[in-house]
Amino acid sequence: MPTIAIIGKLKLQMYADDHHPPHFHATAADHEALIRLSDLSVLQGRITRRNYDALVEWALVQTNRDKLEHAWKRLNAR
């Protein structure tokens, strides 16, 4: 599973040929959550408030959001 970005101790990763809706995995030592690309909501799992806030702050930067969307399209082109 490719790592798209690392924010502190949080890894943002995506699987190739993954299920919809478009999402990424936010993983840390003690938790993992699936985060929807469109609105950054938690689809499944759990994430600490601190890590979620850092993730949202990072993802709201347009170049970072573009990186996530490009990775989804590259890994899940069907």
mmJSON file of the N, C-alpha and C atoms, coordinates in Angstrom:
{"data_MODEL":{"atom_site":{
"group_PDB":["ATOM","ATOM","ATOM","ATOM","ATOM","ATOM","ATOM","ATOM","ATOM","ATOM","ATOM","ATOM","ATOM","ATOM","ATOM","ATOM","ATOM","ATOM","ATOM","ATOM","ATOM","ATOM","ATOM","ATOM","ATOM","ATOM","ATOM","ATOM","ATOM","ATOM","ATOM","ATOM","ATOM","ATOM","ATOM","ATOM","ATOM","ATOM","ATOM","ATOM","ATOM","ATOM","ATOM","ATOM","ATOM","ATOM","ATOM","ATOM","ATOM","ATOM","ATOM","ATOM","ATOM","ATOM","ATOM","ATOM","ATOM","ATOM","ATOM","ATOM","ATOM","ATOM","ATOM","ATOM","ATOM","ATOM","ATOM","ATOM","ATOM","ATOM","ATOM","ATOM","ATOM","ATOM","ATOM","ATOM","ATOM","ATOM","ATOM","ATOM","ATOM","ATOM","ATOM","ATOM","ATOM","ATOM","ATOM","ATOM","ATOM","ATOM","ATOM","ATOM","ATOM","ATOM","ATOM","ATOM","ATOM","ATOM","ATOM","ATOM","ATOM","ATOM","ATOM","ATOM","ATOM","ATOM","ATOM","ATOM","ATOM","ATOM","ATOM","ATOM","ATOM","ATOM","ATOM","ATOM","ATOM","ATOM","ATOM","ATOM","ATOM","ATOM","ATOM","ATOM","ATOM","ATOM","ATOM","ATOM","ATOM","ATOM","ATOM","ATOM","ATOM","ATOM","ATOM","ATOM","ATOM","ATOM","ATOM","ATOM","ATOM","ATOM","ATOM","ATOM","ATOM","ATOM","ATOM","ATOM","ATOM","ATOM","ATOM","ATOM","ATOM","ATOM","ATOM","ATOM","ATOM","ATOM","ATOM","ATOM","ATOM","ATOM","ATOM","ATOM","ATOM","ATOM","ATOM","ATOM","ATOM","ATOM","ATOM","ATOM","ATOM","ATOM","ATOM","ATOM","ATOM","ATOM","ATOM","ATOM","ATOM","ATOM","ATOM","ATOM","ATOM","ATOM","ATOM","ATOM","ATOM","ATOM","ATOM","ATOM","ATOM","ATOM","ATOM","ATOM","ATOM","ATOM","ATOM","ATOM","ATOM","ATOM","ATOM","ATOM","ATOM","ATOM","ATOM","ATOM","ATOM","ATOM","ATOM","ATOM","ATOM","ATOM","ATOM","ATOM","ATOM","ATOM","ATOM","ATOM","ATOM","ATOM","ATOM","ATOM","ATOM","ATOM","ATOM","ATOM","ATOM","ATOM","ATOM","ATOM","ATOM","ATOM"],
"id":[1,2,3,4,5,6,7,8,9,10,11,12,13,14,15,16,17,18,19,20,21,22,23,24,25,26,27,28,29,30,31,32,33,34,35,36,37,38,39,40,41,42,43,44,45,46,47,48,49,50,51,52,53,54,55,56,57,58,59,60,61,62,63,64,65,66,67,68,69,70,71,72,73,74,75,76,77,78,79,80,81,82,83,84,85,86,87,88,89,90,91,92,93,94,95,96,97,98,99,100,101,102,103,104,105,106,107,108,109,110,111,112,113,114,115,116,117,118,119,120,121,122,123,124,125,126,127,128,129,130,131,132,133,134,135,136,137,138,139,140,141,142,143,144,145,146,147,148,149,150,151,152,153,154,155,156,157,158,159,160,161,162,163,164,165,166,167,168,169,170,171,172,173,174,175,176,177,178,179,180,181,182,183,184,185,186,187,188,189,190,191,192,193,194,195,196,197,198,199,200,201,202,203,204,205,206,207,208,209,210,211,212,213,214,215,216,217,218,219,220,221,222,223,224,225,226,227,228,229,230,231,232,233,234],
"type_symbol":["N","C","C","N","C","C","N","C","C","N","C","C","N","C","C","N","C","C","N","C","C","N","C","C","N","C","C","N","C","C","N","C","C","N","C","C","N","C","C","N","C","C","N","C","C","N","C","C","N","C","C","N","C","C","N","C","C","N","C","C","N","C","C","N","C","C","N","C","C","N","C","C","N","C","C","N","C","C","N","C","C","N","C","C","N","C","C","N","C","C","N","C","C","N","C","C","N","C","C","N","C","C","N","C","C","N","C","C","N","C","C","N","C","C","N","C","C","N","C","C","N","C","C","N","C","C","N","C","C","N","C","C","N","C","C","N","C","C","N","C","C","N","C","C","N","C","C","N","C","C","N","C","C","N","C","C","N","C","C","N","C","C","N","C","C","N","C","C","N","C","C","N","C","C","N","C","C","N","C","C","N","C","C","N","C","C","N","C","C","N","C","C","N","C","C","N","C","C","N","C","C","N","C","C","N","C","C","N","C","C","N","C","C","N","C","C","N","C","C","N","C","C","N","C","C","N","C","C","N","C","C","N","C","C"],
"label_atom_id":["N","CA","C","N","CA","C","N","CA","C","N","CA","C","N","CA","C","N","CA","C","N","CA","C","N","CA","C","N","CA","C","N","CA","C","N","CA","C","N","CA","C","N","CA","C","N","CA","C","N","CA","C","N","CA","C","N","CA","C","N","CA","C","N","CA","C","N","CA","C","N","CA","C","N","CA","C","N","CA","C","N","CA","C","N","CA","C","N","CA","C","N","CA","C","N","CA","C","N","CA","C","N","CA","C","N","CA","C","N","CA","C","N","CA","C","N","CA","C","N","CA","C","N","CA","C","N","CA","C","N","CA","C","N","CA","C","N","CA","C","N","CA","C","N","CA","C","N","CA","C","N","CA","C","N","CA","C","N","CA","C","N","CA","C","N","CA","C","N","CA","C","N","CA","C","N","CA","C","N","CA","C","N","CA","C","N","CA","C","N","CA","C","N","CA","C","N","CA","C","N","CA","C","N","CA","C","N","CA","C","N","CA","C","N","CA","C","N","CA","C","N","CA","C","N","CA","C","N","CA","C","N","CA","C","N","CA","C","N","CA","C","N","CA","C","N","CA","C","N","CA","C","N","CA","C","N","CA","C","N","CA","C","N","CA","C","N","CA","C","N","CA","C"],
"label_alt_id":[null,null,null,null,null,null,null,null,null,null,null,null,null,null,null,null,null,null,null,null,null,null,null,null,null,null,null,null,null,null,null,null,null,null,null,null,null,null,null,null,null,null,null,null,null,null,null,null,null,null,null,null,null,null,null,null,null,null,null,null,null,null,null,null,null,null,null,null,null,null,null,null,null,null,null,null,null,null,null,null,null,null,null,null,null,null,null,null,null,null,null,null,null,null,null,null,null,null,null,null,null,null,null,null,null,null,null,null,null,null,null,null,null,null,null,null,null,null,null,null,null,null,null,null,null,null,null,null,null,null,null,null,null,null,null,null,null,null,null,null,null,null,null,null,null,null,null,null,null,null,null,null,null,null,null,null,null,null,null,null,null,null,null,null,null,null,null,null,null,null,null,null,null,null,null,null,null,null,null,null,null,null,null,null,null,null,null,null,null,null,null,null,null,null,null,null,null,null,null,null,null,null,null,null,null,null,null,null,null,null,null,null,null,null,null,null,null,null,null,null,null,null,null,null,null,null,null,null,null,null,null,null,null,null],
"label_comp_id":["MET","MET","MET","PRO","PRO","PRO","THR","THR","THR","ILE","ILE","ILE","ALA","ALA","ALA","ILE","ILE","ILE","ILE","ILE","ILE","GLY","GLY","GLY","LYS","LYS","LYS","LEU","LEU","LEU","LYS","LYS","LYS","LEU","LEU","LEU","GLN","GLN","GLN","MET","MET","MET","TYR","TYR","TYR","ALA","ALA","ALA","ASP","ASP","ASP","ASP","ASP","ASP","HIS","HIS","HIS","HIS","HIS","HIS","PRO","PRO","PRO","PRO","PRO","PRO","HIS","HIS","HIS","PHE","PHE","PHE","HIS","HIS","HIS","ALA","ALA","ALA","THR","THR","THR","ALA","ALA","ALA","ALA","ALA","ALA","ASP","ASP","ASP","HIS","HIS","HIS","GLU","GLU","GLU","ALA","ALA","ALA","LEU","LEU","LEU","ILE","ILE","ILE","ARG","ARG","ARG","LEU","LEU","LEU","SER","SER","SER","ASP","ASP","ASP","LEU","LEU","LEU","SER","SER","SER","VAL","VAL","VAL","LEU","LEU","LEU","GLN","GLN","GLN","GLY","GLY","GLY","ARG","ARG","ARG","ILE","ILE","ILE","THR","THR","THR","ARG","ARG","ARG","ARG","ARG","ARG","ASN","ASN","ASN","TYR","TYR","TYR","ASP","ASP","ASP","ALA","ALA","ALA","LEU","LEU","LEU","VAL","VAL","VAL","GLU","GLU","GLU","TRP","TRP","TRP","ALA","ALA","ALA","LEU","LEU","LEU","VAL","VAL","VAL","GLN","GLN","GLN","THR","THR","THR","ASN","ASN","ASN","ARG","ARG","ARG","ASP","ASP","ASP","LYS","LYS","LYS","LEU","LEU","LEU","GLU","GLU","GLU","HIS","HIS","HIS","ALA","ALA","ALA","TRP","TRP","TRP","LYS","LYS","LYS","ARG","ARG","ARG","LEU","LEU","LEU","ASN","ASN","ASN","ALA","ALA","ALA","ARG","ARG","ARG"],
"label_asym_id":["A","A","A","A","A","A","A","A","A","A","A","A","A","A","A","A","A","A","A","A","A","A","A","A","A","A","A","A","A","A","A","A","A","A","A","A","A","A","A","A","A","A","A","A","A","A","A","A","A","A","A","A","A","A","A","A","A","A","A","A","A","A","A","A","A","A","A","A","A","A","A","A","A","A","A","A","A","A","A","A","A","A","A","A","A","A","A","A","A","A","A","A","A","A","A","A","A","A","A","A","A","A","A","A","A","A","A","A","A","A","A","A","A","A","A","A","A","A","A","A","A","A","A","A","A","A","A","A","A","A","A","A","A","A","A","A","A","A","A","A","A","A","A","A","A","A","A","A","A","A","A","A","A","A","A","A","A","A","A","A","A","A","A","A","A","A","A","A","A","A","A","A","A","A","A","A","A","A","A","A","A","A","A","A","A","A","A","A","A","A","A","A","A","A","A","A","A","A","A","A","A","A","A","A","A","A","A","A","A","A","A","A","A","A","A","A","A","A","A","A","A","A","A","A","A","A","A","A","A","A","A","A","A","A"],
"label_entity_id":["1","1","1","1","1","1","1","1","1","1","1","1","1","1","1","1","1","1","1","1","1","1","1","1","1","1","1","1","1","1","1","1","1","1","1","1","1","1","1","1","1","1","1","1","1","1","1","1","1","1","1","1","1","1","1","1","1","1","1","1","1","1","1","1","1","1","1","1","1","1","1","1","1","1","1","1","1","1","1","1","1","1","1","1","1","1","1","1","1","1","1","1","1","1","1","1","1","1","1","1","1","1","1","1","1","1","1","1","1","1","1","1","1","1","1","1","1","1","1","1","1","1","1","1","1","1","1","1","1","1","1","1","1","1","1","1","1","1","1","1","1","1","1","1","1","1","1","1","1","1","1","1","1","1","1","1","1","1","1","1","1","1","1","1","1","1","1","1","1","1","1","1","1","1","1","1","1","1","1","1","1","1","1","1","1","1","1","1","1","1","1","1","1","1","1","1","1","1","1","1","1","1","1","1","1","1","1","1","1","1","1","1","1","1","1","1","1","1","1","1","1","1","1","1","1","1","1","1","1","1","1","1","1","1"],
"label_seq_id":[1,1,1,2,2,2,3,3,3,4,4,4,5,5,5,6,6,6,7,7,7,8,8,8,9,9,9,10,10,10,11,11,11,12,12,12,13,13,13,14,14,14,15,15,15,16,16,16,17,17,17,18,18,18,19,19,19,20,20,20,21,21,21,22,22,22,23,23,23,24,24,24,25,25,25,26,26,26,27,27,27,28,28,28,29,29,29,30,30,30,31,31,31,32,32,32,33,33,33,34,34,34,35,35,35,36,36,36,37,37,37,38,38,38,39,39,39,40,40,40,41,41,41,42,42,42,43,43,43,44,44,44,45,45,45,46,46,46,47,47,47,48,48,48,49,49,49,50,50,50,51,51,51,52,52,52,53,53,53,54,54,54,55,55,55,56,56,56,57,57,57,58,58,58,59,59,59,60,60,60,61,61,61,62,62,62,63,63,63,64,64,64,65,65,65,66,66,66,67,67,67,68,68,68,69,69,69,70,70,70,71,71,71,72,72,72,73,73,73,74,74,74,75,75,75,76,76,76,77,77,77,78,78,78],
"pdbx_PDB_ins_code":[null,null,null,null,null,null,null,null,null,null,null,null,null,null,null,null,null,null,null,null,null,null,null,null,null,null,null,null,null,null,null,null,null,null,null,null,null,null,null,null,null,null,null,null,null,null,null,null,null,null,null,null,null,null,null,null,null,null,null,null,null,null,null,null,null,null,null,null,null,null,null,null,null,null,null,null,null,null,null,null,null,null,null,null,null,null,null,null,null,null,null,null,null,null,null,null,null,null,null,null,null,null,null,null,null,null,null,null,null,null,null,null,null,null,null,null,null,null,null,null,null,null,null,null,null,null,null,null,null,null,null,null,null,null,null,null,null,null,null,null,null,null,null,null,null,null,null,null,null,null,null,null,null,null,null,null,null,null,null,null,null,null,null,null,null,null,null,null,null,null,null,null,null,null,null,null,null,null,null,null,null,null,null,null,null,null,null,null,null,null,null,null,null,null,null,null,null,null,null,null,null,null,null,null,null,null,null,null,null,null,null,null,null,null,null,null,null,null,null,null,null,null,null,null,null,null,null,null,null,null,null,null,null,null],
"Cartn_x":[0.859,0.0,0.906,0.864,1.725,1.39,2.429,2.258,2.245,1.165,0.996,1.651,1.539,2.122,2.294,3.171,3.351,3.196,2.303,2.047,2.347,3.48,3.9,4.085,3.321,3.382,2.219,1.489,0.323,0.709,0.396,0.654,-0.66,-0.637,-1.786,-1.446,-2.249,-1.956,-3.197,-2.971,-4.06,-3.735,-4.776,-4.656,-4.944,-4.325,-4.674,-5.943,-6.772,-8.031,-8.905,-9.012,-9.795,-11.26,-12.098,-13.548,-13.903,-15.078,-15.607,-16.354,-16.563,-16.195,-14.687,-14.157,-12.726,-12.328,-11.253,-10.837,-9.358,-8.833,-7.474,-7.479,-6.414,-6.248,-5.316,-5.752,-4.922,-4.52,-3.249,-2.797,-1.748,-1.861,-0.885,-0.668,0.22,0.548,-0.672,-1.59,-2.699,-4.08,-4.144,-5.457,-5.345,-6.465,-6.561,-7.974,-8.083,-9.395,-9.374,-10.526,-10.717,-11.342,-10.731,-11.163,-11.641,-12.873,-13.449,-12.732,-12.358,-11.662,-12.535,-13.796,-14.637,-14.846,-15.018,-15.325,-14.487,-13.526,-12.614,-13.335,-14.497,-15.217,-14.648,-14.824,-14.362,-15.416,-15.005,-15.909,-15.956,-14.808,-14.702,-13.472,-13.49,-12.348,-12.378,-11.202,-11.114,-9.782,-9.776,-8.584,-8.664,-7.532,-7.552,-7.9,-8.444,-8.8,-7.558,-6.456,-5.206,-4.764,-4.764,-4.353,-5.351,-6.637,-7.651,-7.497,-7.313,-7.144,-5.904,-4.808,-3.582,-3.801,-4.51,-4.822,-5.662,-6.703,-7.573,-6.786,-5.978,-5.174,-4.273,-3.645,-2.774,-3.58,-4.726,-5.521,-6.218,-6.392,-7.034,-6.112,-4.827,-3.894,-4.128,-4.418,-4.844,-3.844,-2.549,-1.57,-1.598,-1.86,-1.961,-3.243,-4.345,-5.613,-5.467,-4.777,-4.524,-3.698,-2.727,-1.891,-2.748,-3.681,-4.574,-5.464,-6.061,-6.958,-6.203,-5.011,-4.193,-3.803,-3.439,-3.067,-4.246,-5.451,-6.63,-6.838,-6.774,-6.997,-5.928,-4.685,-3.585,-3.709,-4.062,-4.112,-5.421,-6.452,-7.768,-8.381,-7.548,-8.036,-8.625,-9.888,-10.54,-11.293],
"Cartn_y":[-1.164,0.0,1.227,2.005,3.192,4.245,4.825,5.937,7.219,7.987,9.231,10.391,10.371,11.445,10.951,11.616,11.368,12.709,12.731,13.939,13.568,13.995,13.569,12.059,11.358,9.897,9.247,10.033,9.566,9.343,8.142,7.829,7.88,8.508,8.518,7.572,6.513,5.467,5.13,4.525,4.08,2.714,1.898,0.609,0.801,-0.009,-0.055,-0.882,-0.517,-1.226,-1.357,-0.3,-0.299,0.017,-0.227,-0.018,1.463,1.77,3.139,3.349,4.549,5.819,6.054,6.957,7.266,7.672,7.057,7.286,6.967,7.265,6.873,6.362,5.672,5.113,6.022,6.451,7.241,6.299,5.965,4.981,5.559,5.171,5.504,4.23,4.271,3.073,2.476,3.32,2.811,2.984,3.41,3.535,3.621,3.337,3.463,3.885,4.747,5.187,5.313,5.078,5.331,6.711,7.573,8.955,9.186,9.664,9.947,11.149,11.022,12.124,13.356,13.181,14.317,15.316,14.824,15.747,15.503,14.587,14.246,13.687,13.107,12.477,11.087,10.616,9.28,8.268,7.368,6.331,5.127,4.814,3.61,3.74,3.085,3.082,4.267,4.562,5.676,6.376,7.648,8.488,9.5,9.812,10.79,12.172,13.006,14.371,15.12,14.974,15.658,15.245,13.934,13.466,13.876,13.82,14.228,15.714,16.535,17.972,18.248,17.539,17.711,17.249,16.145,15.618,16.62,17.161,18.127,19.382,19.873,21.07,20.812,19.634,19.27,19.149,18.468,18.197,19.432,20.465,21.678,22.522,22.228,22.881,22.254,23.07,22.559,21.59,21.859,20.95,19.576,19.548,18.264,17.534,18.277,17.676,17.109,17.851,17.372,16.084,16.019,14.823,13.604,13.764,12.663,12.232,13.199,12.88,12.229,12.722,12.131,10.69,10.466,9.11,8.158,8.61,7.742,7.378,8.366,8.114,7.175,7.381,6.542,5.104,4.929,3.588,2.848,3.583,2.953,3.216,3.37,3.555,2.238,2.28,1.064,1.399],
"Cartn_z":[0.0,0.0,0.0,-1.079,-1.161,-0.104,0.456,1.382,0.562,0.701,-0.043,0.698,2.028,2.837,4.265,4.996,6.425,7.127,8.103,8.889,10.341,10.839,12.176,12.18,13.02,13.08,12.334,11.593,10.841,9.384,8.859,7.457,6.696,5.537,4.636,3.5,3.364,2.395,1.573,0.39,-0.473,-1.036,-1.155,-1.833,-3.311,-4.138,-5.559,-5.707,-6.676,-6.959,-5.725,-4.956,-3.715,-4.011,-3.051,-3.186,-3.133,-3.605,-3.553,-2.255,-1.792,-2.396,-2.285,-3.121,-3.046,-1.623,-1.132,0.256,0.403,1.563,1.914,3.349,3.699,5.037,5.823,6.977,7.889,9.015,9.106,10.083,11.018,12.263,13.297,14.102,15.054,15.832,16.529,16.986,17.792,17.164,15.906,15.277,13.756,13.096,11.647,11.305,10.302,9.843,8.328,7.72,6.309,6.187,5.387,5.249,3.812,3.669,2.35,1.74,0.463,-0.216,-0.39,-0.706,-1.074,0.055,1.282,2.388,3.644,3.555,4.658,5.883,5.675,6.788,7.056,8.276,8.661,8.202,7.313,6.819,7.746,8.323,9.144,10.039,11.161,12.059,13.009,13.558,14.498,14.322,14.722,14.625,15.766,16.364,17.453,16.905,17.732,17.336,16.857,17.563,17.189,15.784,15.502,14.176,13.103,13.422,12.445,12.103,13.114,12.864,12.008,12.284,11.492,10.055,9.891,8.57,7.776,8.386,7.713,7.342,8.261,7.967,6.76,6.714,5.601,4.303,4.365,3.164,2.609,3.411,2.913,2.041,2.053,1.133,-0.249,-1.24,-2.55,-3.171,-3.076,-3.679,-3.008,-1.707,-1.004,-1.391,-1.512,-1.933,-3.342,-4.217,-5.572,-5.549,-4.644,-4.514,-4.159,-3.226,-2.838,-4.003,-4.681,-5.788,-6.947,-7.236,-8.292,-7.939,-6.696,-6.265,-6.409,-6.032,-6.172,-7.643,-8.52,-9.952,-10.523,-10.111,-10.6,-10.121,-8.849,-8.263,-8.556,-8.921,-9.088,-10.455,-11.455,-12.832,-13.332,-13.687,-14.199,-15.436],
"occupancy":[1.0,1.0,1.0,1.0,1.0,1.0,1.0,1.0,1.0,1.0,1.0,1.0,1.0,1.0,1.0,1.0,1.0,1.0,1.0,1.0,1.0,1.0,1.0,1.0,1.0,1.0,1.0,1.0,1.0,1.0,1.0,1.0,1.0,1.0,1.0,1.0,1.0,1.0,1.0,1.0,1.0,1.0,1.0,1.0,1.0,1.0,1.0,1.0,1.0,1.0,1.0,1.0,1.0,1.0,1.0,1.0,1.0,1.0,1.0,1.0,1.0,1.0,1.0,1.0,1.0,1.0,1.0,1.0,1.0,1.0,1.0,1.0,1.0,1.0,1.0,1.0,1.0,1.0,1.0,1.0,1.0,1.0,1.0,1.0,1.0,1.0,1.0,1.0,1.0,1.0,1.0,1.0,1.0,1.0,1.0,1.0,1.0,1.0,1.0,1.0,1.0,1.0,1.0,1.0,1.0,1.0,1.0,1.0,1.0,1.0,1.0,1.0,1.0,1.0,1.0,1.0,1.0,1.0,1.0,1.0,1.0,1.0,1.0,1.0,1.0,1.0,1.0,1.0,1.0,1.0,1.0,1.0,1.0,1.0,1.0,1.0,1.0,1.0,1.0,1.0,1.0,1.0,1.0,1.0,1.0,1.0,1.0,1.0,1.0,1.0,1.0,1.0,1.0,1.0,1.0,1.0,1.0,1.0,1.0,1.0,1.0,1.0,1.0,1.0,1.0,1.0,1.0,1.0,1.0,1.0,1.0,1.0,1.0,1.0,1.0,1.0,1.0,1.0,1.0,1.0,1.0,1.0,1.0,1.0,1.0,1.0,1.0,1.0,1.0,1.0,1.0,1.0,1.0,1.0,1.0,1.0,1.0,1.0,1.0,1.0,1.0,1.0,1.0,1.0,1.0,1.0,1.0,1.0,1.0,1.0,1.0,1.0,1.0,1.0,1.0,1.0,1.0,1.0,1.0,1.0,1.0,1.0,1.0,1.0,1.0,1.0,1.0,1.0,1.0,1.0,1.0,1.0,1.0,1.0],
"B_iso_or_equiv":[0.0,0.0,0.0,0.0,0.0,0.0,0.0,0.0,0.0,0.0,0.0,0.0,0.0,0.0,0.0,0.0,0.0,0.0,0.0,0.0,0.0,0.0,0.0,0.0,0.0,0.0,0.0,0.0,0.0,0.0,0.0,0.0,0.0,0.0,0.0,0.0,0.0,0.0,0.0,0.0,0.0,0.0,0.0,0.0,0.0,0.0,0.0,0.0,0.0,0.0,0.0,0.0,0.0,0.0,0.0,0.0,0.0,0.0,0.0,0.0,0.0,0.0,0.0,0.0,0.0,0.0,0.0,0.0,0.0,0.0,0.0,0.0,0.0,0.0,0.0,0.0,0.0,0.0,0.0,0.0,0.0,0.0,0.0,0.0,0.0,0.0,0.0,0.0,0.0,0.0,0.0,0.0,0.0,0.0,0.0,0.0,0.0,0.0,0.0,0.0,0.0,0.0,0.0,0.0,0.0,0.0,0.0,0.0,0.0,0.0,0.0,0.0,0.0,0.0,0.0,0.0,0.0,0.0,0.0,0.0,0.0,0.0,0.0,0.0,0.0,0.0,0.0,0.0,0.0,0.0,0.0,0.0,0.0,0.0,0.0,0.0,0.0,0.0,0.0,0.0,0.0,0.0,0.0,0.0,0.0,0.0,0.0,0.0,0.0,0.0,0.0,0.0,0.0,0.0,0.0,0.0,0.0,0.0,0.0,0.0,0.0,0.0,0.0,0.0,0.0,0.0,0.0,0.0,0.0,0.0,0.0,0.0,0.0,0.0,0.0,0.0,0.0,0.0,0.0,0.0,0.0,0.0,0.0,0.0,0.0,0.0,0.0,0.0,0.0,0.0,0.0,0.0,0.0,0.0,0.0,0.0,0.0,0.0,0.0,0.0,0.0,0.0,0.0,0.0,0.0,0.0,0.0,0.0,0.0,0.0,0.0,0.0,0.0,0.0,0.0,0.0,0.0,0.0,0.0,0.0,0.0,0.0,0.0,0.0,0.0,0.0,0.0,0.0,0.0,0.0,0.0,0.0,0.0,0.0],
"pdbx_formal_charge":[null,null,null,null,null,null,null,null,null,null,null,null,null,null,null,null,null,null,null,null,null,null,null,null,null,null,null,null,null,null,null,null,null,null,null,null,null,null,null,null,null,null,null,null,null,null,null,null,null,null,null,null,null,null,null,null,null,null,null,null,null,null,null,null,null,null,null,null,null,null,null,null,null,null,null,null,null,null,null,null,null,null,null,null,null,null,null,null,null,null,null,null,null,null,null,null,null,null,null,null,null,null,null,null,null,null,null,null,null,null,null,null,null,null,null,null,null,null,null,null,null,null,null,null,null,null,null,null,null,null,null,null,null,null,null,null,null,null,null,null,null,null,null,null,null,null,null,null,null,null,null,null,null,null,null,null,null,null,null,null,null,null,null,null,null,null,null,null,null,null,null,null,null,null,null,null,null,null,null,null,null,null,null,null,null,null,null,null,null,null,null,null,null,null,null,null,null,null,null,null,null,null,null,null,null,null,null,null,null,null,null,null,null,null,null,null,null,null,null,null,null,null,null,null,null,null,null,null,null,null,null,null,null,null],
"auth_seq_id":[1,1,1,2,2,2,3,3,3,4,4,4,5,5,5,6,6,6,7,7,7,8,8,8,9,9,9,10,10,10,11,11,11,12,12,12,13,13,13,14,14,14,15,15,15,16,16,16,17,17,17,18,18,18,19,19,19,20,20,20,21,21,21,22,22,22,23,23,23,24,24,24,25,25,25,26,26,26,27,27,27,28,28,28,29,29,29,30,30,30,31,31,31,32,32,32,33,33,33,34,34,34,35,35,35,36,36,36,37,37,37,38,38,38,39,39,39,40,40,40,41,41,41,42,42,42,43,43,43,44,44,44,45,45,45,46,46,46,47,47,47,48,48,48,49,49,49,50,50,50,51,51,51,52,52,52,53,53,53,54,54,54,55,55,55,56,56,56,57,57,57,58,58,58,59,59,59,60,60,60,61,61,61,62,62,62,63,63,63,64,64,64,65,65,65,66,66,66,67,67,67,68,68,68,69,69,69,70,70,70,71,71,71,72,72,72,73,73,73,74,74,74,75,75,75,76,76,76,77,77,77,78,78,78],
"auth_comp_id":["MET","MET","MET","PRO","PRO","PRO","THR","THR","THR","ILE","ILE","ILE","ALA","ALA","ALA","ILE","ILE","ILE","ILE","ILE","ILE","GLY","GLY","GLY","LYS","LYS","LYS","LEU","LEU","LEU","LYS","LYS","LYS","LEU","LEU","LEU","GLN","GLN","GLN","MET","MET","MET","TYR","TYR","TYR","ALA","ALA","ALA","ASP","ASP","ASP","ASP","ASP","ASP","HIS","HIS","HIS","HIS","HIS","HIS","PRO","PRO","PRO","PRO","PRO","PRO","HIS","HIS","HIS","PHE","PHE","PHE","HIS","HIS","HIS","ALA","ALA","ALA","THR","THR","THR","ALA","ALA","ALA","ALA","ALA","ALA","ASP","ASP","ASP","HIS","HIS","HIS","GLU","GLU","GLU","ALA","ALA","ALA","LEU","LEU","LEU","ILE","ILE","ILE","ARG","ARG","ARG","LEU","LEU","LEU","SER","SER","SER","ASP","ASP","ASP","LEU","LEU","LEU","SER","SER","SER","VAL","VAL","VAL","LEU","LEU","LEU","GLN","GLN","GLN","GLY","GLY","GLY","ARG","ARG","ARG","ILE","ILE","ILE","THR","THR","THR","ARG","ARG","ARG","ARG","ARG","ARG","ASN","ASN","ASN","TYR","TYR","TYR","ASP","ASP","ASP","ALA","ALA","ALA","LEU","LEU","LEU","VAL","VAL","VAL","GLU","GLU","GLU","TRP","TRP","TRP","ALA","ALA","ALA","LEU","LEU","LEU","VAL","VAL","VAL","GLN","GLN","GLN","THR","THR","THR","ASN","ASN","ASN","ARG","ARG","ARG","ASP","ASP","ASP","LYS","LYS","LYS","LEU","LEU","LEU","GLU","GLU","GLU","HIS","HIS","HIS","ALA","ALA","ALA","TRP","TRP","TRP","LYS","LYS","LYS","ARG","ARG","ARG","LEU","LEU","LEU","ASN","ASN","ASN","ALA","ALA","ALA","ARG","ARG","ARG"],
"auth_asym_id":["A","A","A","A","A","A","A","A","A","A","A","A","A","A","A","A","A","A","A","A","A","A","A","A","A","A","A","A","A","A","A","A","A","A","A","A","A","A","A","A","A","A","A","A","A","A","A","A","A","A","A","A","A","A","A","A","A","A","A","A","A","A","A","A","A","A","A","A","A","A","A","A","A","A","A","A","A","A","A","A","A","A","A","A","A","A","A","A","A","A","A","A","A","A","A","A","A","A","A","A","A","A","A","A","A","A","A","A","A","A","A","A","A","A","A","A","A","A","A","A","A","A","A","A","A","A","A","A","A","A","A","A","A","A","A","A","A","A","A","A","A","A","A","A","A","A","A","A","A","A","A","A","A","A","A","A","A","A","A","A","A","A","A","A","A","A","A","A","A","A","A","A","A","A","A","A","A","A","A","A","A","A","A","A","A","A","A","A","A","A","A","A","A","A","A","A","A","A","A","A","A","A","A","A","A","A","A","A","A","A","A","A","A","A","A","A","A","A","A","A","A","A","A","A","A","A","A","A","A","A","A","A","A","A"],
"auth_atom_id":["N","CA","C","N","CA","C","N","CA","C","N","CA","C","N","CA","C","N","CA","C","N","CA","C","N","CA","C","N","CA","C","N","CA","C","N","CA","C","N","CA","C","N","CA","C","N","CA","C","N","CA","C","N","CA","C","N","CA","C","N","CA","C","N","CA","C","N","CA","C","N","CA","C","N","CA","C","N","CA","C","N","CA","C","N","CA","C","N","CA","C","N","CA","C","N","CA","C","N","CA","C","N","CA","C","N","CA","C","N","CA","C","N","CA","C","N","CA","C","N","CA","C","N","CA","C","N","CA","C","N","CA","C","N","CA","C","N","CA","C","N","CA","C","N","CA","C","N","CA","C","N","CA","C","N","CA","C","N","CA","C","N","CA","C","N","CA","C","N","CA","C","N","CA","C","N","CA","C","N","CA","C","N","CA","C","N","CA","C","N","CA","C","N","CA","C","N","CA","C","N","CA","C","N","CA","C","N","CA","C","N","CA","C","N","CA","C","N","CA","C","N","CA","C","N","CA","C","N","CA","C","N","CA","C","N","CA","C","N","CA","C","N","CA","C","N","CA","C","N","CA","C","N","CA","C","N","CA","C","N","CA","C","N","CA","C","N","CA","C","N","CA","C"],
"pdbx_PDB_model_num":[1,1,1,1,1,1,1,1,1,1,1,1,1,1,1,1,1,1,1,1,1,1,1,1,1,1,1,1,1,1,1,1,1,1,1,1,1,1,1,1,1,1,1,1,1,1,1,1,1,1,1,1,1,1,1,1,1,1,1,1,1,1,1,1,1,1,1,1,1,1,1,1,1,1,1,1,1,1,1,1,1,1,1,1,1,1,1,1,1,1,1,1,1,1,1,1,1,1,1,1,1,1,1,1,1,1,1,1,1,1,1,1,1,1,1,1,1,1,1,1,1,1,1,1,1,1,1,1,1,1,1,1,1,1,1,1,1,1,1,1,1,1,1,1,1,1,1,1,1,1,1,1,1,1,1,1,1,1,1,1,1,1,1,1,1,1,1,1,1,1,1,1,1,1,1,1,1,1,1,1,1,1,1,1,1,1,1,1,1,1,1,1,1,1,1,1,1,1,1,1,1,1,1,1,1,1,1,1,1,1,1,1,1,1,1,1,1,1,1,1,1,1,1,1,1,1,1,1,1,1,1,1,1,1]
}}}
